[in-house]
Amino acid sequence: FGSERPIPSAGREIGRQTSMLIRAFLDDDLPSVHAVQLQCPHAAQWREDDYVRLAGIPGGMILIAQVTTAGTPEVVGFAAFHRVSDEAELHNLAVNPAHRRRGVARALLQEGIRKLQEAGTRRVFLEVRASNLPAVGLYASAGFTLHATRRGYYQNPVEDAMVMALDVIPASRIPSR
């Protein structure tokens, strides 16, 4: 799942940020990923070794959103996916609150889906708190639809999970232009 893709800032004023890079997770990113997660109460609260484990297993993929401000790169978001056969799950996605509403989550999601599609994934699943309306809206705008509801799935507070799914056309079946 390697490779890096610079993502233009789409003309949005993001401080002095001029571009965003979506890239594969590196071991050195672990403290930054964990710090972003801790700032996001709706994100799954994983231990650091959970990320290391996911990054090291077949089908595991963690993408990093990195912005450069005044010459200093900063990890501002991440997405963690796991693929098994032709299905995948988005396990976790979080964006630093100071960088939200700037396309970071959408860029991570789109790049993850693109990479999964290239690997032959046919369907991507995710679970999201029913009350997390910004995330539900993002996923719906990316084509995810409600697949099921898991009653009382989340704790602290107890809340239902919406299981959403996206059918993906494998890259090998997309007609060339």
N, C-alpha and C positions, 0 to 999 in steps of 0.2 A: 504494500500500500504506500510506498515511498513517494517522493517527489515534492517539490514546493511549488506553490502557485501564488504569485503576487495578485492581490485583489485590489483594484482601484477603489479609492474612497468614494467613488460615485459623485464627486463634486460636493459632498457634504463637508461642512466645516467641522473638523474634529480637532479643535485646538490647532497645534502645529503639525498634526499628523498628516502625512501626504499619501501614505499607502498602508495596506495591511497585508501581511503574509500569512497564508494558511499553510502549515507545514506539519510534518510528522513529529510526534513527541520524541524528545531526547531525555535521557536520564537526568540531565542537568535541569530540566523543566519541572521536576517533581515538586520542589518547594513552592514555585510560582503557581502550579496547578492547584496544589492543596490550599494555598492562600486565597486564590480566586474562589474555590469551592466554599471555604469558610465564610466568605462575604455573601454567599447566596443561600439563604435558608430553604428555598424551594429545591435546590439541587440535592441529589443523593449525597449523603455525608459518608464518604468512603475514607478508609485509612490509606496512608501513602502506599503501603505494600499492595493494596488492591489495584492501584494504577500500574505498578511495576509488573504485577502478575498478568493483568490484561494485555499490557504491551508486549509481553513475552510469549503469549500463547498463539497458536495458529488461529487466524481469523480475528485476532484482537487488533484494534486500531484506535489510537488516540490522536486527534488532530489538535493543533495549537494555533490560536490566532495571536499573531504578534504584530504590534504597531511600533513604529519608530518615531519618537518625539525628541527633537533637538539632538538627533544622532544617537539616542539611547534606545535600544530595543526593549520592549516590555511585553510579557505574556498577559493578555487581557481576557482570554477565554479559551475554552477547550470543549471538545466533544469526544466521548468515549463510545465506541461501537464494538460489537462482537458479531462475527459472521460464522454460521454453521451451515454447511451445504449451500442451499440457495435462499436461505433466510438470514436476516440480521436483526439485531436489536440496538437501538440507541439507549445505552445504559445511563449516560449522564451528559449534561450540557450545562455550562455555566459561563457567564460573562461578568466581569468586574462591573459593579454598579455604575462606576464613573464612565463606562464605555457603552452603556446600553442605549438602545434606540438609534444605533449608528450602523446597523447592518452586520455586526459581528456574528451574532447567533445565526442569521440567515446564511452568511458566507460559510460558516462551519458546517451547517446542515447540508447546504448544496454540495460542498466539496466531499463530504462524507458519502452522500448518496451517489455522487458521480463515481467515486472510487469503488463503492460497493457494486454499482452497476457494471463497471469494468470487470469486476471479479465474478460476475455471473449471478449476482443476487436478484431474486425475483420479488421479494417482499421484505419491507423493513417495518419493524414494530417498535413501539415505545409506550411507556407509561408516564402519565402526567397527572399531578394533582388537579382535581376538578376545579379548584378555586384559582389555579394559576392561569388566569385568562390571557395574559400576554403570551405565554408559551402555547396555550391551546390555539390562539389565533395564528401564531407563527406556523405551527405544524399544519393547521388547516390550510393556510395560504400556500404551503409547499405541497399540498395534495393529500395529506394524511386524512383519513376518515375514521370515525368511531367504529371500533371493532367489537369492544365489550366494555363492561364496567366491572371493576373489582371492588365490592363493597367493603369499607373499613380497611382498605389495604395499607394506608399510611398511618403512622403513629405520630404523636406529638405535633399537631393534634391529629386525632383519628379522622380520616377523610377517605373518600372514594378515589380510586385511580381510574382514569379514562385510559383504556388500551386503544391506541390508535395504530393504523396500519397504512402503508403506502405500497401499492403495487408498482414495481419497477420493471421496465422493459429492459431485458439484458442487452448490453451494448452490441452483442453479436447479432441481434435481431433488428437493430435500428438501420433503416435503409440509408445507404450512402447518398450524399447529395451531389 
